Structure formats: C-alpha cells, structure tokens
C-alpha cells in the first residue's frame, strides 16, 4: 500500500509580503517629539528623527506648505526609513506619494507631466456632503437562502441604539453588501440609504469580552445614541490626480484601473482647480496638502529642478521630501557641480536633514528587528557574527543574509539559525568589497574590461 503524504496548506489571503521597510511603523517619537531609543521599528538616527518630527508637526499645523526637505546621507543610513516613518505617522488621511528620480525618465510622458502627476497625487481633497444613514449595533441578522436556484435570498436585520431598536427587511443586494463586510451580531454598522453602502465601524464595547472578538485588528466602538435614521455628514477623501483622471478619460473612473493614464491636458486641470476652489469657498471641500517623496533626487535634470522651483510656489503645493546619497557632483543636464547634484537656488529652499552611519550596537538592534519581522529564530552567536559582517561590509548586505541563512538552516533540518548557516551563505553570496576584489584578480577573463586603461591613466597622473 502506497504511503499517503499530507502536504501543509497555506492560506494565501494571510500571506503578507515582507519588504525592506515593512517593519517601520512611525518615527518612534514621544509626545515631546523626543526620539525613543527603539520604537516603531526605528533605531538610532536620533537627530534626524527629531528633525523629521518637528517637520511632521509643522505639516500637521499647516505651516510648511510650499517648502521642501532634503534627507542627505551615506547609503544604508536610513533615509528612506525616515521618509516611510513620516508617512506612517501622518496616517491614512494625509496623501503620501513616493517616486524615484529615475522613474521620471522611463515613463511614456514628458518629465514635467510625470512630476505634475506625482505632485497632484500628493494633494488631497476632503469633500463633505450630507447623507441619510441608518447607524446602530447589529442585534440580530437573519438570512434565508432558498434551496431552489434562481430565487433571491431574503432576510432581516435588527439594529439598536442606546435609545431605540428597529428591524429592517433586506434585499439581495443588501445581503451581498453585508456578506462582503462580514457583518455579524455585535458589530456597529452605518448603512447609506441612497446607495446601500455598508460601512462596518467596529465591534460594540458590549461584546468586548467575547472570546472570538479579541484579535489585534478588532476595533471597539460605543453603541450609537439617538435615532437609528439620521442625517450625517459624510467625508470623501480623494487626490487631485484621481479627479484629473476621472475627468480626462471617456471611460471615467475605470481609467484609474488601466494604469496608463497618459498626459492630462492643462485645460482639464484648470477647470478642476477652479471647481475645487469654488467648493472651498462654499465650505463643501478642503485641501489636504500631503507629502511627495522623491528618492534619488540627484537623478533629476536641470529641467526637472526648474519645474520643482516653480511648483513649490503654488498655493496648493504639497510638502516635498527628497533624498540623496550623493556628495558634490554634477547637476544632470549641465556641466556644473553642486552639493548633492541639486542647483543652489533649489538647495536654498530646502530644510536639510543629515543621517549618520549606524554604530555596531544599532546594527545589532536593527538585525534583531528584521529577524522578528521575517520570523527567523537566530542564535546569539549567529547574531553576533551577522553584526560583525554588517560592520565590516554594510547593513543592507547583513539584512539580505537573514532569509538566506534561514533557508540554509531549513535545508539541514534545523530550527534555529546558527553561525555555520551564516558562514555558509556568506561564502555563497559576495559583498561589494569581495566582488570588487574578485573582478580585479580575474579582470583579463571578462569582456570589455577597462581596468588596464584606468590603471594606465592613474600612472600618467
């Protein structure tokens, strides 16, 4: 009889991609904007984090519109992490757009159009309107699904507030909407009478002791008071770019899902800006200046820098945060050199934050956080060895070895990553220094090697 083998099944809906900065939850500051030693995934860089916290407070107070921030530092010193921490701290209500300087030249549109679209993605519009809603705590939810095919499902829902209770009949569309939101007894919901949209606000505090409702993602709210049916102000948050796309394409909002939005005519943007200004005067909408983060800003050319200078003077300009790891280098598109490859007139507009190389202890703490994020159990000796590798090579290289070492550990059927696993993957994958040394030794065996020319040029000098 053949042996029956059972393979482990995985719930694909629960798999989350682990990125380079997925462990960042915020800037790790206290209420006085003082950086904590280790908090929200951030380690070290106390001066830079404190400066970012001050800028964050200015953003929340609306006092920094039209200005820009430069985060400058060596490779692997946490520049992108600080920008991501700022985005997390601002919350979902504040628009955050992120692009790389090199992306501008690979898109099928003009450079200034790509920058304009990025700017408008970082400008939010909070639109207010009144709507009839039914809001209450679900007491009972009954759904009758007929056995015969073709017959529509029927049901009823009983809702309550602190003052009253009422029952409503449900049609097929409402039943489907409730099923999609996974509404059950004890949830607090809001139902838009006009559109039938169901919004689950959270779990009632009266059910906080239920054993099945104590997960980390569960949000508890108070049971609503007053009447079940009420007129309520509903707020929709969209970006100016989304409004641009909807109004510039014949297929309307479906253009948001096609990916290729193309260039948007300036006339369309002018009409939208005038309409938004009209809504602002009537109190129906307000502008939410967000954050545009441009990484590798030294990759932009002189035309892009001129555009940024002009765009920052606009009344609705978002907060611009740029990052670079370059020193004094040539401004792209010119023969002139400048700090960070940025023209002096734009550099004068920037608030500059510098990052410093991580110490050995800080590298160890970051590796601890990454091991936890990647769900890798590692022995103390292995962590010490990996920390030493991070100091001698780079932090990024050491972080890359974590998952590789975990796979090497699995291959030998171990449960804890040991020093031998770190040594094995260290021998398999070269860092920059060893790779360069290898190329110098075997340069004659590679095609189009220019090392001889470089060496000859050095001897002539």
N, C-alpha and C positions, 0 to 999 in steps of 0.2 A: 504493500500500500504506500502510495506516494505521501511524503511528508507535506502537511499543509503549512504554508508560511503566511503569517499575517504581517502586513506592512503598516507602518504608522501613517494615519491620515492626518492632514493638516487643514485647518480652517483657513482658506485663503483670504477671507474677509478680515481676519485678525492680524495678517502679516503687515508690518509697517517697515518701510524702507529706512535703514539707518544711514543717515548722511553724515558729512564731515562736521556739521554744526547742529545735528539733531539733539544734542544734549543741552543746547543753550535755551534757557527759559526766560532770561532777562539780563539786566546789568548787575544784579546782585548788590543793590544799594539799600540802605536803611532809610527811614523817614527823613533823616537829616542829610540825605544824599552822600553819606559816607560809605565807601565800599567795604563790604564784608570780605573776610579772608577767602572763604569758599562759599559761594551762594549762587543758586540758579544756573549752575554749570560753569560759572566764571571763576577763574583762578588768576591771581596776580593782576598786573597792569592797573594798579590802584589809582594812579594819577590819571591815566587815560579814561578809566571808567568813571571817575569822579567828574572829569570834564564833560564826558558824554551825558552824565546825569544832570549837570547844570543846563546843558543844551536841551535835554529832554524836558526839563521843567519850563524852559523858555518856549518850547514848542507847544506845550500844554496851555501856557498862558497867552499864546498867540503873539509873542513878542519877537519872533525871529523870522517872520515871513520875508522872503526875498533875499535871505542870506544863505551862505554855504559853509560847509565844514569839510576840512581835509583831514583824513586819518592817514598819517605817514609813518612808515616803519619798515624794518627789515622783513624779508619773507618769513612766514611762520611765527609772527609775533601777535596774532590775534586781531588783526584789523577787521576782517570780515566778521569775526565773532562779536566784536563790539557793535558793528552795524546791525547784525542779527539780534543782539541783545536789545538795542534801541527799538527795533521793530516789534519784538515781543512785549517790551514794556509799554509801548504805545497802545497795544490792544488791537482788536479786530476793527474797531470803529474808525481808526485812523488809517487811510490808504498808505500802502508801502509798496513801491515798485523797485525792482532790482534788475540792473542790466550790467553787462561787461562792456568796457570800451571797445573791444574788438568786435562785438556783435554789430556795431553801427555800420561796419564796412562789409558785412556778409549778408545783410538784408536786401531784398529786391525793392528798394526805395531809396530816395535821397537821404543823405546823412542828417540833414536838418529835419526832415519829416520823421525819421526814426526817433530823433531826440524829442521832437514835439509830441509824438505819441507817448513816449516814456514820461514826459512832464505831465501830460493830461491824465495818464493812469494814476499819478500820484496826487491828483486833486479830486477830492470827493465832494459830492453834492448831497446834503441831507434834506430830502423832500418830505414835507409834512402834509398830511391830509386827514380828515375826519372820516370815520367809517363806523357802521353798525356792527358790533361784535357781541357774541354770546360768550361769556367768560365765567368759568366755575370749575369746581372739583368734580371729577367723574365719580359718581356713587355706584352706578351700575351700567354695564354695556352689554346689550343683548343683540346678537346677530343670528338670524335664521338663514342658513344656506340651503336652498331646495336641492333635493337629490336629482330631480329631472334637469337635463341640460336645457339651456335657453331661458329658464326662469330666473328673474333678477333676485338678488339677495335683498332681504328686508331686515330691519332691526330698529332698536330704540336706544336712546342714551338718556340717563338721568344725571343732571348736574345740580350742584348746590353751591350757594354762597353762605356767608355767616348769617344772612337774613332770610333766605328763601331757598326753595328747591323746586325743580321743574323737570318734566320729561319731554323729549322731542323724538319724532319719528325720523328714521334715517333712510335715504335712498341709496341706490347702488354706488353713486359717485362719492357720497359722504362716507359710506362704509369703506370704500377703497382708500380714501384720504386718511381715515383713522387707522386703517391697517398699515399704511405706509409709515405713519408716525409711531406705530407700535403703542398706541394709546391703550391703557388698561385702567382698571378701577384704582382710584387713589391719585391719578395724575391730574394736574391742573392744566386746562386747555383753554385756548381762545379760538373761536370759530368766526371767520368773516362771513356775514350774512350775504353779502353781494357776490363774492367769488367762491365761497365754500372752502376757502383755505383754512387748514387746521394747523395751529401752532401749539406745540407742547411746551408750556412754560416751565415745567418741572414737576417734582413729586411733592405732594402735600406733607407738611410737617406732622400731621396726624398719623402718617404712615412711616415715620422715620424709624420706628422700631421694627418694621417688617424685615425678616431675615433676608428676603430676596431683593431688597432695595437699598443695600448699604455699600454698593460698589463705589469706587473712587470717582466715577464720572457722573454720579447721580447728584442732581441739583435740587435742593429742597426749597419750597416757597410757601408763603402763607396762603390760606384759603381766601379767595377774593371776598370783599364785603359789598353790600348794596344789592342792586338788582342784577339778574342774570344778563338781561339785554341792556346794553348801554352804548352811547356814542363815545368813541375813544379816538384819540389822536394816534395815527399810525405813521411811523417814520420809515422811509425807504432810503438806504444809502447806496449810491451808485457813483462811479467815477465819470469824469467828463469824457474820457475816451470811450466808455461804453455808450454814452449818449451820442457821441460823434458817429460811432459805428452803426448804431441803430438808425440814425437819420441820414446816413450816406449811402446805404445799400438798399436795393429794391426788396431783398428778402428780409429786411428788418432785423429783428433780434437774432435770427438764425445766423447772421454774419458773425456773431460772437463765437460760434462753434466751428466755423470753417477754418479759422487760423489765418487765412490770407485776407487781411482787411485792406491791403493796398494803401495808396496815398489818399488822404481825405482833403477835399478842396477847402481852401481858406474861407470861401463864402459860407460853407456849412458851419464851420467853427464860429464865424462872426455872428450868424443867426442864433446859434446855441448860446453863445456868451451873452447876447442881448436878452434872450429869453430867461436865462438864469438870473441876470441882473434884475429883470422885471419881477421874478419870483421873490428875490431877496427883498426888494422894496415892499412887496405885498406881505412879507412875513411867511411865505409858503416854503421857503428854502433857505438854507445857509451853506456857505462854502466851508469845507473842511480841508485846509492845506495839509497834505500828507508829507511823506518823505520819499525822495528819489535817491537811491543809492547807485552810484556808478563805480564799479570796481575797475581796476587797471585804467585809471583815468589818463595815464600817460600815453595810452594808445590812441586818444583822440587827436585830431589835427587842428591847425590854426582856425579853419572854418568853424569847426565844432565849438572851439573855445570862444570865438566871437559870438556864436549863437547863444551860448550859455550866459555870456555877459549881458546880452540884450534880454534874454528870457527871465533872468533874475530880477529885472526891473519891473516886470509885470505885477499888477496888484494881486493876482491870484496865483502867483508862483509858489510852488511847494518848497519845502526845505531840502536843499541839495546837500547830500553827503557823498563825498568822493574819497577813494582810497588809492594809494600807490606805494610801491616798494622801491621806486627809483630815486637816485640822488640827483646830482646836477647832470642833466642830459639834454639832448637836442629836442626842441619842440617839433613835433611831427609836422611836415609840410614847410619847414623853414630851415635855415642854416644856423639859427641862433640857439644858444644853450641857455637853460633857465633851471632853477631849482625844481625838481620833480617833473621836469618837462612841461611845466604849466606857465603860460605867459604871466609876466609880472602884474599886469593890470587886473587879471582874474585872481592871481595869488593874493593880491591886496584885499580882495573881498572875503577871503576865507578865514575862518577861525581854525587854527591848526592844532590838531591833537597828535602827539607822538607816542608810539608804543616802543617798549624796550624788550630786549631778549629775555626769555624766561630763565630763571635760576634752576638749579638742579632739583631743589625741593618742589618748585612749582611744576616742573616737568613730571615729577613723580605723582603729584596730586592730579594733574590732567590725565595721566595714564590710568590712574585709579578710576576716574570718572568715565573714561572711554571703555574700560573693561566692564564696568557696570552697565553702560549704555549698550554695549554689544553682547552682554550676557555671557561673558567669558570669565571663568574662575581661574585665577592665576596664583601660583605660589609666590611667597615673599621674595625668595631668591631670584625667581624669574623676573619679578617686577624690578628688583634692584639692577639686574643685568640689562633689562629693557631701558631703564632710566639712564644707565651709563651709555648705552647706544644712542639714546636721544641727545645726550650732552655732546657726544663725540661727532655725531652726524647731524641730524635735525629732528625736531619734534614730529614733523609730518611722517618721516620715514619710520620712526618708532611706532606711531599710531597705526601705520599700514601693516606692521608686523603682528599686531594683536590678533586679527582674524586669521592670518596665515598660520600663526603658531597654534591657534585653536584647532584648525584643520589638521595640522601635523599631530596634535595631541589625540584627535579622534582616530587618526589612522593607526596609531599604536594602541588604541582602545583605552586611553587614559581619560580621566575626568577632570584633572587639574593640570593646567599648563605648567610645565617645569622648565628649568634652564636649558635642558637638552633640546626642547622644542624651539626655544628662541634661537639657540645656536644653529639649529638645522635650517630655519628659514632665513637667518642672517647670511648663511653660506649660499643659499639659493638665490636670494634677491640682493643685488648690489645697491649701495647708496651712491650718491653723486661722486664722492671722492674716489671710491674704489673703481667706479665705472670710468672715470677720467684717467685714472692710473692704468687701467686695462687698455684703454684706447692709445695711450702714449706708448705702451710696450708693443702693441700689435698694430701700430698705425700703418705700416707698409702693406698689410694684408687687406686693408679697407680701400674702397674705391674713392677717388677724388679727395684724398687726404691732403690737407693744406698745412699740416704741422711743420713740414720742412720749410715751406715758404715763410711761415710765421717765425720759425727759429732763425732763418736767414735774415729776415727783416730786423729781428732783435739784435743780431750780431753786428749789422751795419750801423745801427744806432749807437 
